[in-house]
Amino acid sequence: MAGEYADLEFGLVYDSEQDAFDVSLRYTGVDTVDWPEHPPDLLRIDLPALADLVDDDDAYAEALTRMVFGNSEIARFYEKAMAAAHTAAVHVRLHVDGPSRFHSVRWELLRDPVSNHPIATNSTVLFSRYLSSADWRPIPVRKASEQVALVVVAAPNDVGEYAPGGRDLAPVNLTAELDRARDALKGYRAEFIGGNGTATLAAITARLRDRDDPIDVLYLVAHGALTEDVPLLFLEAADGKADPVDARRLVESFQHLETKPMLAVLMSCRSAGTGTASDDGGALAGLGPRLAGAGIAAVIAMQGDVTMTTAQTFAEKFFAEFADDGVVDRAVAIARAAVRDRPDWWVPVLFSRLRSGRTYYRTEVGRETWSSLALMMRTGRFTPVLGPGFADGIVGSRVEIARRWARRWQMPIAPSGKGNFAQVAQYLRVGRSPGEVRAFLLDYLMSDLREKRRRAGGHELIAEVPRHLLEGSDPEPVILELGRLLRERDPDEPYRAAASLPVKVYVTTGWTDLLQQALRANEQPKDPVTLCFPWNDTVEQVDPHTLEPPTVAKPWVYHLFGRLDNPDSVVLTEDDHFEWLTAWIEQRPSIPPAVSASLMKNSLMFLGYRLDDWDFRVVFQGIKSFGGSSRLRANTHVGVQVRPESQTIEPEAAQRYLESYFGEDRVSLFWSATKDFLRELRANAGGDAP
């Protein structure tokens, strides 16, 4: 099932007046454009009829299949799509946009209208329930690395006193549950919480808040129950007794996490003596859509009572496959195949927000790509375009600044937009002058640096910054001192690494002189010339004819979006970006020819960006406007190093997005941390060459 995938999407949007679903269908083949279709007839799901059949899986499956594929247009489209896919694996995504009661439908039992076999056990089908919402935070895609799992087993000492829905809750065998989790998570670095009042909501969220050692997989074992359609989790209180946690409390705690697990696996505790792994009737499955809404990319839960054999076999097979490539629906499909002969094979359900199914990205750069970059650098036809991510380790990311501002001023911005710095700055701009917004930026940076110094331990760099620098009102000297200290401590610091490249012209959207400082401190010191694009009348225009041509020893550093030493030159808000684009066209004669040539004739390397950054999008469009996409496609190679926390586009979609502008085989996407990429660039492409 490795290789190329086709996509088949069933979109069901609930119409409350008709008590039925509006249906949209879309198929995308391996080498074809989309086939969209919108059947005119609404789809009705008879929940009472299905409820009467919950004890007969075959009858339930037949009834559900008749309801869905009784619509001849849906059946015809499905058959046509599966035939077109031929032998390719197909991501089959069911998107149910409707009341929560429809999420309790056992969609995994849906059968192929021709073969009458369950779709979810087809060896070439990757079936998932796809969830999306404009209000949800986007999904980060992490670089492949050692997978870290947090295993939580809630074992309250008084759980036997509870009987939700008339079901007695049996004592939890903590040792057995931990052993089962350990067996399933072989190959993962697993941490364990449970028993003696340790499996508390506070303890779980505290561990998940550790951004320096993020959790990839949350494996949660707990008793669950449904109360008025809201799932409860019986976690532990500090005294070891049960803490029935409302799902809304749990979801809220996840919403505020900066770094979230990519996958959550929810298992209800085994009742003693029953031989089942879960006997809560699928209560925890109700958490799936809620946790996905809180920002977890994929959630696996049990939608009914499942036997211990099925649960254990499924979990072990799933995690073994998932660790291989991070494609969650592929791993689920293989795990389902391992239990397809079990009567309860359909109980594990996957809720996913991932179109590709991929939860992490494995950067695979071919030898030809590195050879191309090495050739471009040796011949002087290489231009790095440096983004704001270079300074993250010193001043924090712009996403982080935006979220803090949004919280500080209680901005009514959707969660997905609160990390958008330009949008947040634009909101701050309303009712204020542009100068006030820039003053807010300087004041924030200075106060944040002081606060970090106040809280710093002796081992932190900020503690080494002289106090007199922090007593001023200008953050630039503090930032430069931090940059110097960081470069001395870390040989792979991004600016230090970039300064060692054999480059004549650097283009940057950064606001500081950290690059110039690093160039002067290089092992072979360089003498940079600082220039700034005059996008407004506060930026001094320089006559290009008065400048000496750039060299590797005396490179130019061309600031596109201003510098902190002239706050009025800094591009902050959405309005600023639009004004910048206008100036980029009107002020083109003021751009030195050496800069224009470096952007249009050289191999470009965008470094330290997120694809959803306004910086990237505006600069990208600005470079295109020089001579159109055709001139960019004439370049031998374009590379985009995308920061792993880029959140709105999955790697495969990002690759297609860039190729649509640069042409196939002319762009490579490097989904990795800036520091990691630069280390590989210097090692593999001769970045240290003179």
Secondary structure, 3 states (H helix, E strand, C coil): CCCCEEEEEEEEEEECCCCEEEEEEEEECCCCCEEEECCCCCECCCHHHHHCCCCCHHHHHHHHHHHHHCCHHHHHHHHHHHHHHCCCEEEEEEEEECCHHHHHCCHHHCECCCCCCEHHHCCCEEEEEECCCCCCCCCCCEECCCCEEEEEECCCCCHHHCCHHHCCCCCCCHHHHHHHHHHHCCCCEEEEEECCCCCCHHHHHHHHCCCCCCCCEEEEEEEEEEECCEEEEEEECCCCCEEEEEHHHHHHHHHCCCCCCCEEEEEECCCCCCCEEECCCCHHHHHHHHHHHCCCCEEEEECCCEEHHHHHHHHHHHHHHHHHHCEHHHHHHHHHHHCCCCCCCCCEEEEECCCCCECEECCCCCHHHHHHHHHHHHCCCEEEEECHHHHHHHHCCHHHHHHHHHHHCCCCCCHHHCCCHHHHHHHHHCCCCHHHHHHHHHHHHHHHHHHHHHHCCCCCHHHHCCHHHHCCCCHHHHHHHHHHHHHHHCCCCHHHHHHCCCCCEEEECCCCCHHHHHHHCCCCCCCCEEEECCCCCCCCCCCHHHCCCCCCCCCEEEECCCECCEHHHCCCCHHHHHHHHHHHHHCHHHCCHHHHHHHHCCEEEEEEECCCCHHHHHHHHHHHHHHCHHHHHCCCCEEEEECCCCCCCCHHHHHHHHHHHHCCCCEEEEECCHHHHHHHHHHHCCCCCC
